[in-house]
Amino acid sequence: LTEISASKAYYPTNPEDFKKQVEEVAENHKGSAYYISGSPGFVKTTKIMLSSLGVKKSKIKSDNFLGY
């Protein structure tokens, strides 16, 4: 098991920057697990994006923040 520690923080300011960052991470860290947390819409669209990039559903965990 390989552990990746965050050494940088990214704060995308628009959807295009976020998508670009997700694509880069998915490409450079194949086989990694992903944890998504946020509003139901954000979680859903991010899961779809990761799946379209070839990330297995078993590698995607999520937590919806209700009330957004």
PDB file of N, H, CA, C and O in Angstrom:
ATOM      1  N   LEU A   1       0.848  -1.173   0.000  1.00  0.00           N
ATOM      2  CA  LEU A   1       0.000   0.000   0.000  1.00  0.00           C
ATOM      3  C   LEU A   1       0.892   1.234   0.000  1.00  0.00           C
ATOM      4  O   LEU A   1       1.784   1.369   0.838  1.00  0.00           O
ATOM      5  N   THR A   2       0.646   2.122  -0.937  1.00  0.00           N
ATOM      6  H   THR A   2      -0.078   2.013  -1.617  1.00  0.00           H
ATOM      7  CA  THR A   2       1.403   3.362  -1.036  1.00  0.00           C
ATOM      8  C   THR A   2       0.581   4.490  -0.466  1.00  0.00           C
ATOM      9  O   THR A   2      -0.599   4.634  -0.783  1.00  0.00           O
ATOM     10  N   GLU A   3       1.197   5.280   0.367  1.00  0.00           N
ATOM     11  H   GLU A   3       2.156   5.163   0.625  1.00  0.00           H
ATOM     12  CA  GLU A   3       0.507   6.433   0.946  1.00  0.00           C
ATOM     13  C   GLU A   3       1.038   7.699   0.308  1.00  0.00           C
ATOM     14  O   GLU A   3       2.247   7.883   0.166  1.00  0.00           O
ATOM     15  N   ILE A   4       0.123   8.562  -0.073  1.00  0.00           N
ATOM     16  H   ILE A   4      -0.859   8.412   0.041  1.00  0.00           H
ATOM     17  CA  ILE A   4       0.502   9.846  -0.647  1.00  0.00           C
ATOM     18  C   ILE A   4       0.095  10.924   0.338  1.00  0.00           C
ATOM     19  O   ILE A   4      -1.071  11.026   0.717  1.00  0.00           O
ATOM     20  N   SER A   5       1.046  11.713   0.742  1.00  0.00           N
ATOM     21  H   SER A   5       1.994  11.630   0.434  1.00  0.00           H
ATOM     22  CA  SER A   5       0.758  12.817   1.652  1.00  0.00           C
ATOM     23  C   SER A   5       0.671  14.104   0.865  1.00  0.00           C
ATOM     24  O   SER A   5       1.418  14.312  -0.091  1.00  0.00           O
ATOM     25  N   ALA A   6      -0.234  14.957   1.265  1.00  0.00           N
ATOM     26  H   ALA A   6      -0.841  14.788   2.041  1.00  0.00           H
ATOM     27  CA  ALA A   6      -0.388  16.243   0.583  1.00  0.00           C
ATOM     28  C   ALA A   6       0.787  17.150   0.931  1.00  0.00           C
ATOM     29  O   ALA A   6       1.078  17.382   2.105  1.00  0.00           O
ATOM     30  N   SER A   7       1.444  17.650  -0.079  1.00  0.00           N
ATOM     31  H   SER A   7       1.207  17.461  -1.032  1.00  0.00           H
ATOM     32  CA  SER A   7       2.524  18.597   0.143  1.00  0.00           C
ATOM     33  C   SER A   7       2.156  19.971  -0.423  1.00  0.00           C
ATOM     34  O   SER A   7       2.866  20.952  -0.205  1.00  0.00           O
ATOM     35  N   LYS A   8       1.046  20.026  -1.146  1.00  0.00           N
ATOM     36  H   LYS A   8       0.469  19.229  -1.323  1.00  0.00           H
ATOM     37  CA  LYS A   8       0.558  21.263  -1.720  1.00  0.00           C
ATOM     38  C   LYS A   8      -0.954  21.285  -1.576  1.00  0.00           C
ATOM     39  O   LYS A   8      -1.601  20.239  -1.535  1.00  0.00           O
ATOM     40  N   ALA A   9      -1.497  22.459  -1.502  1.00  0.00           N
ATOM     41  H   ALA A   9      -0.971  23.309  -1.536  1.00  0.00           H
ATOM     42  CA  ALA A   9      -2.949  22.616  -1.486  1.00  0.00           C
ATOM     43  C   ALA A   9      -3.363  23.315  -2.776  1.00  0.00           C
ATOM     44  O   ALA A   9      -2.680  24.225  -3.245  1.00  0.00           O
ATOM     45  N   TYR A  10      -4.460  22.892  -3.331  1.00  0.00           N
ATOM     46  H   TYR A  10      -5.014  22.153  -2.950  1.00  0.00           H
ATOM     47  CA  TYR A  10      -4.975  23.488  -4.557  1.00  0.00           C
ATOM     48  C   TYR A  10      -6.369  24.027  -4.280  1.00  0.00           C
ATOM     49  O   TYR A  10      -7.193  23.341  -3.676  1.00  0.00           O
ATOM     50  N   TYR A  11      -6.631  25.223  -4.708  1.00  0.00           N
ATOM     51  H   TYR A  11      -5.961  25.781  -5.199  1.00  0.00           H
ATOM     52  CA  TYR A  11      -7.914  25.859  -4.512  1.00  0.00           C
ATOM     53  C   TYR A  11      -8.437  26.352  -5.862  1.00  0.00           C
ATOM     54  O   TYR A  11      -8.317  27.534  -6.186  1.00  0.00           O
ATOM     55  N   PRO A  12      -9.012  25.448  -6.637  1.00  0.00           N
ATOM     56  CA  PRO A  12      -9.516  25.877  -7.949  1.00  0.00           C
ATOM     57  C   PRO A  12     -10.629  26.917  -7.768  1.00  0.00           C
ATOM     58  O   PRO A  12     -11.447  26.822  -6.852  1.00  0.00           O
ATOM     59  N   THR A  13     -10.637  27.889  -8.646  1.00  0.00           N
ATOM     60  H   THR A  13      -9.973  27.966  -9.390  1.00  0.00           H
ATOM     61  CA  THR A  13     -11.610  28.969  -8.530  1.00  0.00           C
ATOM     62  C   THR A  13     -12.767  28.839  -9.509  1.00  0.00           C
ATOM     63  O   THR A  13     -13.691  29.652  -9.494  1.00  0.00           O
ATOM     64  N   ASN A  14     -12.720  27.814 -10.366  1.00  0.00           N
ATOM     65  H   ASN A  14     -11.969  27.154 -10.379  1.00  0.00           H
ATOM     66  CA  ASN A  14     -13.814  27.607 -11.305  1.00  0.00           C
ATOM     67  C   ASN A  14     -13.860  26.121 -11.691  1.00  0.00           C
ATOM     68  O   ASN A  14     -12.894  25.389 -11.475  1.00  0.00           O
ATOM     69  N   PRO A  15     -14.972  25.691 -12.255  1.00  0.00           N
ATOM     70  CA  PRO A  15     -15.116  24.266 -12.594  1.00  0.00           C
ATOM     71  C   PRO A  15     -14.050  23.740 -13.554  1.00  0.00           C
ATOM     72  O   PRO A  15     -13.642  22.583 -13.451  1.00  0.00           O
ATOM     73  N   GLU A  16     -13.604  24.563 -14.469  1.00  0.00           N
ATOM     74  H   GLU A  16     -13.935  25.503 -14.553  1.00  0.00           H
ATOM     75  CA  GLU A  16     -12.598  24.109 -15.431  1.00  0.00           C
ATOM     76  C   GLU A  16     -11.270  23.806 -14.737  1.00  0.00           C
ATOM     77  O   GLU A  16     -10.616  22.810 -15.047  1.00  0.00           O
ATOM     78  N   ASP A  17     -10.876  24.666 -13.800  1.00  0.00           N
ATOM     79  H   ASP A  17     -11.407  25.475 -13.548  1.00  0.00           H
ATOM     80  CA  ASP A  17      -9.638  24.421 -13.053  1.00  0.00           C
ATOM     81  C   ASP A  17      -9.750  23.163 -12.197  1.00  0.00           C
ATOM     82  O   ASP A  17      -8.794  22.397 -12.079  1.00  0.00           O
ATOM     83  N   PHE A  18     -10.925  22.956 -11.601  1.00  0.00           N
ATOM     84  H   PHE A  18     -11.702  23.579 -11.698  1.00  0.00           H
ATOM     85  CA  PHE A  18     -11.138  21.756 -10.793  1.00  0.00           C
ATOM     86  C   PHE A  18     -11.032  20.502 -11.659  1.00  0.00           C
ATOM     87  O   PHE A  18     -10.356  19.543 -11.287  1.00  0.00           O
ATOM     88  N   LYS A  19     -11.697  20.509 -12.809  1.00  0.00           N
ATOM     89  H   LYS A  19     -12.246  21.289 -13.111  1.00  0.00           H
ATOM     90  CA  LYS A  19     -11.657  19.352 -13.707  1.00  0.00           C
ATOM     91  C   LYS A  19     -10.222  19.060 -14.151  1.00  0.00           C
ATOM     92  O   LYS A  19      -9.802  17.904 -14.184  1.00  0.00           O
ATOM     93  N   LYS A  20      -9.487  20.094 -14.485  1.00  0.00           N
ATOM     94  H   LYS A  20      -9.828  21.034 -14.458  1.00  0.00           H
ATOM     95  CA  LYS A  20      -8.099  19.931 -14.918  1.00  0.00           C
ATOM     96  C   LYS A  20      -7.254  19.288 -13.816  1.00  0.00           C
ATOM     97  O   LYS A  20      -6.435  18.410 -14.086  1.00  0.00           O
ATOM     98  N   GLN A  21      -7.460  19.729 -12.578  1.00  0.00           N
ATOM     99  H   GLN A  21      -8.126  20.442 -12.359  1.00  0.00           H
ATOM    100  CA  GLN A  21      -6.709  19.173 -11.450  1.00  0.00           C
ATOM    101  C   GLN A  21      -7.064  17.711 -11.218  1.00  0.00           C
ATOM    102  O   GLN A  21      -6.177  16.889 -10.986  1.00  0.00           O
ATOM    103  N   VAL A  22      -8.348  17.377 -11.276  1.00  0.00           N
ATOM    104  H   VAL A  22      -9.069  18.045 -11.464  1.00  0.00           H
ATOM    105  CA  VAL A  22      -8.785  15.989 -11.089  1.00  0.00           C
ATOM    106  C   VAL A  22      -8.199  15.105 -12.189  1.00  0.00           C
ATOM    107  O   VAL A  22      -7.716  14.008 -11.907  1.00  0.00           O
ATOM    108  N   GLU A  23      -8.236  15.564 -13.417  1.00  0.00           N
ATOM    109  H   GLU A  23      -8.628  16.455 -13.646  1.00  0.00           H
ATOM    110  CA  GLU A  23      -7.678  14.798 -14.530  1.00  0.00           C
ATOM    111  C   GLU A  23      -6.190  14.536 -14.323  1.00  0.00           C
ATOM    112  O   GLU A  23      -5.715  13.426 -14.564  1.00  0.00           O
ATOM    113  N   GLU A  24      -5.461  15.542 -13.882  1.00  0.00           N
ATOM    114  H   GLU A  24      -5.847  16.443 -13.686  1.00  0.00           H
ATOM    115  CA  GLU A  24      -4.021  15.394 -13.661  1.00  0.00           C
ATOM    116  C   GLU A  24      -3.729  14.381 -12.557  1.00  0.00           C
ATOM    117  O   GLU A  24      -2.851  13.532 -12.708  1.00  0.00           O
ATOM    118  N   VAL A  25      -4.452  14.467 -11.465  1.00  0.00           N
ATOM    119  H   VAL A  25      -5.165  15.157 -11.343  1.00  0.00           H
ATOM    120  CA  VAL A  25      -4.243  13.541 -10.348  1.00  0.00           C
ATOM    121  C   VAL A  25      -4.597  12.117 -10.771  1.00  0.00           C
ATOM    122  O   VAL A  25      -3.839  11.187 -10.495  1.00  0.00           O
ATOM    123  N   ALA A  26      -5.738  11.936 -11.436  1.00  0.00           N
ATOM    124  H   ALA A  26      -6.354  12.691 -11.660  1.00  0.00           H
ATOM    125  CA  ALA A  26      -6.155  10.600 -11.864  1.00  0.00           C
ATOM    126  C   ALA A  26      -5.139   9.988 -12.830  1.00  0.00           C
ATOM    127  O   ALA A  26      -4.883   8.785 -12.781  1.00  0.00           O
ATOM    128  N   GLU A  27      -4.571  10.797 -13.691  1.00  0.00           N
ATOM    129  H   GLU A  27      -4.779  11.774 -13.730  1.00  0.00           H
ATOM    130  CA  GLU A  27      -3.590  10.301 -14.658  1.00  0.00           C
ATOM    131  C   GLU A  27      -2.275   9.908 -13.978  1.00  0.00           C
ATOM    132  O   GLU A  27      -1.667   8.899 -14.335  1.00  0.00           O
ATOM    133  N   ASN A  28      -1.843  10.696 -13.009  1.00  0.00           N
ATOM    134  H   ASN A  28      -2.336  11.516 -12.719  1.00  0.00           H
ATOM    135  CA  ASN A  28      -0.542  10.473 -12.383  1.00  0.00           C
ATOM    136  C   ASN A  28      -0.561   9.514 -11.202  1.00  0.00           C
ATOM    137  O   ASN A  28       0.497   9.112 -10.717  1.00  0.00           O
ATOM    138  N   HIS A  29      -1.742   9.142 -10.734  1.00  0.00           N
ATOM    139  H   HIS A  29      -2.602   9.468 -11.128  1.00  0.00           H
ATOM    140  CA  HIS A  29      -1.847   8.265  -9.564  1.00  0.00           C
ATOM    141  C   HIS A  29      -2.847   7.144  -9.820  1.00  0.00           C
ATOM    142  O   HIS A  29      -3.799   6.959  -9.062  1.00  0.00           O
ATOM    143  N   LYS A  30      -2.622   6.410 -10.884  1.00  0.00           N
ATOM    144  H   LYS A  30      -1.849   6.560 -11.501  1.00  0.00           H
ATOM    145  CA  LYS A  30      -3.524   5.306 -11.240  1.00  0.00           C
ATOM    146  C   LYS A  30      -3.568   4.280 -10.116  1.00  0.00           C
ATOM    147  O   LYS A  30      -2.543   3.950  -9.519  1.00  0.00           O
ATOM    148  N   GLY A  31      -4.776   3.777  -9.834  1.00  0.00           N
ATOM    149  H   GLY A  31      -5.608   4.045 -10.320  1.00  0.00           H
ATOM    150  CA  GLY A  31      -4.952   2.790  -8.788  1.00  0.00           C
ATOM    151  C   GLY A  31      -5.173   3.376  -7.408  1.00  0.00           C
ATOM    152  O   GLY A  31      -5.393   2.641  -6.446  1.00  0.00           O
ATOM    153  N   SER A  32      -5.116   4.700  -7.305  1.00  0.00           N
ATOM    154  H   SER A  32      -4.937   5.298  -8.087  1.00  0.00           H
ATOM    155  CA  SER A  32      -5.318   5.351  -6.006  1.00  0.00           C
ATOM    156  C   SER A  32      -6.787   5.335  -5.614  1.00  0.00           C
ATOM    157  O   SER A  32      -7.665   5.142  -6.455  1.00  0.00           O
ATOM    158  N   ALA A  33      -7.040   5.541  -4.331  1.00  0.00           N
ATOM    159  H   ALA A  33      -6.326   5.698  -3.648  1.00  0.00           H
ATOM    160  CA  ALA A  33      -8.398   5.662  -3.823  1.00  0.00           C
ATOM    161  C   ALA A  33      -8.732   7.146  -3.691  1.00  0.00           C
ATOM    162  O   ALA A  33      -7.849   7.977  -3.476  1.00  0.00           O
ATOM    163  N   TYR A  34     -10.014   7.463  -3.824  1.00  0.00           N
ATOM    164  H   TYR A  34     -10.731   6.788  -3.999  1.00  0.00           H
ATOM    165  CA  TYR A  34     -10.467   8.843  -3.780  1.00  0.00           C
ATOM    166  C   TYR A  34     -11.589   8.984  -2.770  1.00  0.00           C
ATOM    167  O   TYR A  34     -12.471   8.128  -2.694  1.00  0.00           O
ATOM    168  N   TYR A  35     -11.563  10.059  -1.996  1.00  0.00           N
ATOM    169  H   TYR A  35     -10.848  10.755  -2.058  1.00  0.00           H
ATOM    170  CA  TYR A  35     -12.610  10.366  -1.037  1.00  0.00           C
ATOM    171  C   TYR A  35     -13.183  11.721  -1.410  1.00  0.00           C
ATOM    172  O   TYR A  35     -12.463  12.718  -1.463  1.00  0.00           O
ATOM    173  N   ILE A  36     -14.490  11.750  -1.669  1.00  0.00           N
ATOM    174  H   ILE A  36     -15.075  10.940  -1.626  1.00  0.00           H
ATOM    175  CA  ILE A  36     -15.164  12.979  -2.095  1.00  0.00           C
ATOM    176  C   ILE A  36     -16.152  13.382  -1.010  1.00  0.00           C
ATOM    177  O   ILE A  36     -16.927  12.556  -0.528  1.00  0.00           O
ATOM    178  N   SER A  37     -16.120  14.633  -0.635  1.00  0.00           N
ATOM    179  H   SER A  37     -15.490  15.303  -1.027  1.00  0.00           H
ATOM    180  CA  SER A  37     -17.041  15.132   0.374  1.00  0.00           C
ATOM    181  C   SER A  37     -17.548  16.496  -0.066  1.00  0.00           C
ATOM    182  O   SER A  37     -16.771  17.350  -0.492  1.00  0.00           O
ATOM    183  N   GLY A  38     -18.849  16.692   0.041  1.00  0.00           N
ATOM    184  H   GLY A  38     -19.480  15.998   0.387  1.00  0.00           H
ATOM    185  CA  GLY A  38     -19.423  17.972  -0.333  1.00  0.00           C
ATOM    186  C   GLY A  38     -20.904  17.858  -0.577  1.00  0.00           C
ATOM    187  O   GLY A  38     -21.546  16.909  -0.128  1.00  0.00           O
ATOM    188  N   SER A  39     -21.443  18.820  -1.285  1.00  0.00           N
ATOM    189  H   SER A  39     -20.921  19.590  -1.649  1.00  0.00           H
ATOM    190  CA  SER A  39     -22.868  18.805  -1.586  1.00  0.00           C
ATOM    191  C   SER A  39     -23.190  17.589  -2.465  1.00  0.00           C
ATOM    192  O   SER A  39     -22.315  17.095  -3.176  1.00  0.00           O
ATOM    193  N   PRO A  40     -24.432  17.106  -2.420  1.00  0.00           N
ATOM    194  CA  PRO A  40     -24.796  15.936  -3.228  1.00  0.00           C
ATOM    195  C   PRO A  40     -24.482  16.115  -4.719  1.00  0.00           C
ATOM    196  O   PRO A  40     -24.011  15.179  -5.365  1.00  0.00           O
ATOM    197  N   GLY A  41     -24.736  17.290  -5.258  1.00  0.00           N
ATOM    198  H   GLY A  41     -25.119  18.050  -4.733  1.00  0.00           H
ATOM    199  CA  GLY A  41     -24.446  17.534  -6.674  1.00  0.00           C
ATOM    200  C   GLY A  41     -22.963  17.470  -6.982  1.00  0.00           C
ATOM    201  O   GLY A  41     -22.556  16.899  -7.993  1.00  0.00           O
ATOM    202  N   PHE A  42     -22.156  18.056  -6.109  1.00  0.00           N
ATOM    203  H   PHE A  42     -22.487  18.520  -5.287  1.00  0.00           H
ATOM    204  CA  PHE A  42     -20.699  18.021  -6.289  1.00  0.00           C
ATOM    205  C   PHE A  42     -20.189  16.591  -6.234  1.00  0.00           C
ATOM    206  O   PHE A  42     -19.391  16.174  -7.074  1.00  0.00           O
ATOM    207  N   VAL A  43     -20.657  15.840  -5.238  1.00  0.00           N
ATOM    208  H   VAL A  43     -21.305  16.179  -4.556  1.00  0.00           H
ATOM    209  CA  VAL A  43     -20.218  14.450  -5.090  1.00  0.00           C
ATOM    210  C   VAL A  43     -20.592  13.641  -6.330  1.00  0.00           C
ATOM    211  O   VAL A  43     -19.769  12.894  -6.859  1.00  0.00           O
ATOM    212  N   LYS A  44     -21.822  13.790  -6.787  1.00  0.00           N
ATOM    213  H   LYS A  44     -22.490  14.397  -6.358  1.00  0.00           H
ATOM    214  CA  LYS A  44     -22.290  13.026  -7.947  1.00  0.00           C
ATOM    215  C   LYS A  44     -21.473  13.332  -9.202  1.00  0.00           C
ATOM    216  O   LYS A  44     -21.022  12.416  -9.890  1.00  0.00           O
ATOM    217  N   THR A  45     -21.283  14.617  -9.499  1.00  0.00           N
ATOM    218  H   THR A  45     -21.649  15.361  -8.940  1.00  0.00           H
ATOM    219  CA  THR A  45     -20.556  14.969 -10.719  1.00  0.00           C
ATOM    220  C   THR A  45     -19.077  14.595 -10.629  1.00  0.00           C
ATOM    221  O   THR A  45     -18.471  14.237 -11.639  1.00  0.00           O
ATOM    222  N   THR A  46     -18.497  14.673  -9.447  1.00  0.00           N
ATOM    223  H   THR A  46     -18.989  14.964  -8.627  1.00  0.00           H
ATOM    224  CA  THR A  46     -17.093  14.289  -9.293  1.00  0.00           C
ATOM    225  C   THR A  46     -16.931  12.780  -9.452  1.00  0.00           C
ATOM    226  O   THR A  46     -15.952  12.328 -10.044  1.00  0.00           O
ATOM    227  N   LYS A  47     -17.869  11.998  -8.936  1.00  0.00           N
ATOM    228  H   LYS A  47     -18.665  12.365  -8.454  1.00  0.00           H
ATOM    229  CA  LYS A  47     -17.836  10.546  -9.138  1.00  0.00           C
ATOM    230  C   LYS A  47     -17.913  10.209 -10.622  1.00  0.00           C
ATOM    231  O   LYS A  47     -17.170   9.360 -11.113  1.00  0.00           O
ATOM    232  N   ILE A  48     -18.815  10.877 -11.329  1.00  0.00           N
ATOM    233  H   ILE A  48     -19.419  11.567 -10.930  1.00  0.00           H
ATOM    234  CA  ILE A  48     -18.956  10.645 -12.769  1.00  0.00           C
ATOM    235  C   ILE A  48     -17.654  10.986 -13.486  1.00  0.00           C
ATOM    236  O   ILE A  48     -17.211  10.249 -14.367  1.00  0.00           O
ATOM    237  N   MET A  49     -17.047  12.105 -13.105  1.00  0.00           N
ATOM    238  H   MET A  49     -17.407  12.704 -12.390  1.00  0.00           H
ATOM    239  CA  MET A  49     -15.787  12.518 -13.731  1.00  0.00           C
ATOM    240  C   MET A  49     -14.689  11.482 -13.493  1.00  0.00           C
ATOM    241  O   MET A  49     -13.986  11.098 -14.427  1.00  0.00           O
ATOM    242  N   LEU A  50     -14.542  11.032 -12.250  1.00  0.00           N
ATOM    243  H   LEU A  50     -15.113  11.344 -11.492  1.00  0.00           H
ATOM    244  CA  LEU A  50     -13.514  10.032 -11.940  1.00  0.00           C
ATOM    245  C   LEU A  50     -13.767   8.728 -12.692  1.00  0.00           C
ATOM    246  O   LEU A  50     -12.830   8.120 -13.211  1.00  0.00           O
ATOM    247  N   SER A  51     -15.014   8.298 -12.754  1.00  0.00           N
ATOM    248  H   SER A  51     -15.775   8.792 -12.332  1.00  0.00           H
ATOM    249  CA  SER A  51     -15.346   7.070 -13.485  1.00  0.00           C
ATOM    250  C   SER A  51     -14.995   7.209 -14.957  1.00  0.00           C
ATOM    251  O   SER A  51     -14.478   6.270 -15.564  1.00  0.00           O
ATOM    252  N   SER A  52     -15.271   8.375 -15.537  1.00  0.00           N
ATOM    253  H   SER A  52     -15.690   9.137 -15.044  1.00  0.00           H
ATOM    254  CA  SER A  52     -14.957   8.589 -16.956  1.00  0.00           C
ATOM    255  C   SER A  52     -13.449   8.612 -17.209  1.00  0.00           C
ATOM    256  O   SER A  52     -13.006   8.413 -18.340  1.00  0.00           O
ATOM    257  N   LEU A  53     -12.663   8.854 -16.160  1.00  0.00           N
ATOM    258  H   LEU A  53     -13.023   9.015 -15.241  1.00  0.00           H
ATOM    259  CA  LEU A  53     -11.209   8.856 -16.276  1.00  0.00           C
ATOM    260  C   LEU A  53     -10.605   7.475 -15.993  1.00  0.00           C
ATOM    261  O   LEU A  53      -9.385   7.314 -15.958  1.00  0.00           O
ATOM    262  N   GLY A  54     -11.486   6.476 -15.790  1.00  0.00           N
ATOM    263  H   GLY A  54     -12.477   6.606 -15.818  1.00  0.00           H
ATOM    264  CA  GLY A  54     -11.008   5.113 -15.601  1.00  0.00           C
ATOM    265  C   GLY A  54     -10.823   4.684 -14.163  1.00  0.00           C
ATOM    266  O   GLY A  54     -10.296   3.601 -13.911  1.00  0.00           O
ATOM    267  N   VAL A  55     -11.243   5.509 -13.204  1.00  0.00           N
ATOM    268  H   VAL A  55     -11.672   6.389 -13.409  1.00  0.00           H
ATOM    269  CA  VAL A  55     -11.130   5.137 -11.798  1.00  0.00           C
ATOM    270  C   VAL A  55     -12.255   4.151 -11.476  1.00  0.00           C
ATOM    271  O   VAL A  55     -13.423   4.420 -11.757  1.00  0.00           O
ATOM    272  N   LYS A  56     -11.895   3.008 -10.884  1.00  0.00           N
ATOM    273  H   LYS A  56     -10.946   2.790 -10.656  1.00  0.00           H
ATOM    274  CA  LYS A  56     -12.888   1.999 -10.532  1.00  0.00           C
ATOM    275  C   LYS A  56     -13.793   2.520  -9.425  1.00  0.00           C
ATOM    276  O   LYS A  56     -13.348   3.219  -8.515  1.00  0.00           O
ATOM    277  N   LYS A  57     -15.083   2.165  -9.520  1.00  0.00           N
ATOM    278  H   LYS A  57     -15.444   1.597 -10.260  1.00  0.00           H
ATOM    279  CA  LYS A  57     -16.046   2.622  -8.509  1.00  0.00           C
ATOM    280  C   LYS A  57     -15.656   2.172  -7.112  1.00  0.00           C
ATOM    281  O   LYS A  57     -15.951   2.862  -6.136  1.00  0.00           O
ATOM    282  N   SER A  58     -15.002   1.029  -7.003  1.00  0.00           N
ATOM    283  H   SER A  58     -14.763   0.469  -7.796  1.00  0.00           H
ATOM    284  CA  SER A  58     -14.585   0.533  -5.689  1.00  0.00           C
ATOM    285  C   SER A  58     -13.494   1.400  -5.063  1.00  0.00           C
ATOM    286  O   SER A  58     -13.225   1.287  -3.868  1.00  0.00           O
ATOM    287  N   LYS A  59     -12.871   2.255  -5.853  1.00  0.00           N
ATOM    288  H   LYS A  59     -13.089   2.347  -6.824  1.00  0.00           H
ATOM    289  CA  LYS A  59     -11.809   3.148  -5.369  1.00  0.00           C
ATOM    290  C   LYS A  59     -12.331   4.545  -5.022  1.00  0.00           C
ATOM    291  O   LYS A  59     -11.555   5.430  -4.663  1.00  0.00           O
ATOM    292  N   ILE A  60     -13.651   4.739  -5.132  1.00  0.00           N
ATOM    293  H   ILE A  60     -14.281   4.021  -5.424  1.00  0.00           H
ATOM    294  CA  ILE A  60     -14.243   6.045  -4.866  1.00  0.00           C
ATOM    295  C   ILE A  60     -15.164   5.932  -3.654  1.00  0.00           C
ATOM    296  O   ILE A  60     -16.139   5.181  -3.677  1.00  0.00           O
ATOM    297  N   LYS A  61     -14.857   6.668  -2.617  1.00  0.00           N
ATOM    298  H   LYS A  61     -14.065   7.278  -2.598  1.00  0.00           H
ATOM    299  CA  LYS A  61     -15.682   6.747  -1.411  1.00  0.00           C
ATOM    300  C   LYS A  61     -16.210   8.174  -1.313  1.00  0.00           C
ATOM    301  O   LYS A  61     -15.560   9.117  -1.764  1.00  0.00           O
ATOM    302  N   SER A  62     -17.395   8.324  -0.721  1.00  0.00           N
ATOM    303  H   SER A  62     -17.922   7.558  -0.355  1.00  0.00           H
ATOM    304  CA  SER A  62     -17.954   9.672  -0.666  1.00  0.00           C
ATOM    305  C   SER A  62     -18.791   9.902   0.579  1.00  0.00           C
ATOM    306  O   SER A  62     -19.213   8.968   1.261  1.00  0.00           O
ATOM    307  N   ASP A  63     -19.014  11.186   0.850  1.00  0.00           N
ATOM    308  H   ASP A  63     -18.671  11.945   0.296  1.00  0.00           H
ATOM    309  CA  ASP A  63     -19.826  11.621   1.973  1.00  0.00           C
ATOM    310  C   ASP A  63     -20.551  12.894   1.530  1.00  0.00           C
ATOM    311  O   ASP A  63     -19.925  13.914   1.243  1.00  0.00           O
ATOM    312  N   ASN A  64     -21.870  12.812   1.482  1.00  0.00           N
ATOM    313  H   ASN A  64     -22.379  11.983   1.716  1.00  0.00           H
ATOM    314  CA  ASN A  64     -22.674  13.985   1.094  1.00  0.00           C
ATOM    315  C   ASN A  64     -22.911  14.879   2.297  1.00  0.00           C
ATOM    316  O   ASN A  64     -23.258  14.404   3.378  1.00  0.00           O
ATOM    317  N   PHE A  65     -22.723  16.165   2.105  1.00  0.00           N
ATOM    318  H   PHE A  65     -22.441  16.551   1.227  1.00  0.00           H
ATOM    319  CA  PHE A  65     -23.094  17.154   3.115  1.00  0.00           C
ATOM    320  C   PHE A  65     -24.479  17.641   2.745  1.00  0.00           C
ATOM    321  O   PHE A  65     -24.637  18.422   1.807  1.00  0.00           O
ATOM    322  N   LEU A  66     -25.469  17.192   3.465  1.00  0.00           N
ATOM    323  H   LEU A  66     -25.341  16.558   4.227  1.00  0.00           H
ATOM    324  CA  LEU A  66     -26.840  17.584   3.168  1.00  0.00           C
ATOM    325  C   LEU A  66     -27.094  19.001   3.668  1.00  0.00           C
ATOM    326  O   LEU A  66     -26.454  19.466   4.612  1.00  0.00           O
ATOM    327  N   GLY A  67     -28.033  19.674   3.024  1.00  0.00           N
ATOM    328  H   GLY A  67     -28.552  19.296   2.258  1.00  0.00           H
ATOM    329  CA  GLY A  67     -28.384  21.024   3.424  1.00  0.00           C
ATOM    330  C   GLY A  67     -27.701  22.103   2.613  1.00  0.00           C
ATOM    331  O   GLY A  67     -27.839  23.287   2.921  1.00  0.00           O
ATOM    332  N   TYR A  68     -26.974  21.722   1.592  1.00  0.00           N
ATOM    333  H   TYR A  68     -26.862  20.760   1.341  1.00  0.00           H
ATOM    334  CA  TYR A  68     -26.327  22.733   0.726  1.00  0.00           C
ATOM    335  C   TYR A  68     -27.319  23.250  -0.274  1.00  0.00           C
ATOM    336  O   TYR A  68     -26.981  24.104  -1.093  1.00  0.00           O
TER     337      TYR A  68
END
